[in-house]
Amino acid sequence: MSVISRKNQVTLPVDALRAAGLEQGDDVRVEVRGPGRLELVRVDELVEEFAGVFDARVYPNDYLEELRREWP
């Protein structure tokens, strides 16, 4: 069993980390799965995860070019 500290830190059991395939230095994202439930998800490649997120729905065609023309 682990306890949440005053700094909101938790020490995870090594056996649980190994069983999940997580290692020191891994980037993880914390996802809420419901009341009292969190899930750690390893993020293997942040660029891969977010590549293409800002498509034409976010930036219309030529929008970024218009912004660049405003630069001095």
PyMOL commands that set and color helices and strands:
alter all, ss='L'
color gray80, all
select helices_A, chain A and resi 14-20+46-50+63-69
alter helices_A, ss='H'
color red, helices_A
select strands_A, chain A and resi 28-34+37-42
alter strands_A, ss='S'
color yellow, strands_A
deselect
rebuild
show_as cartoon
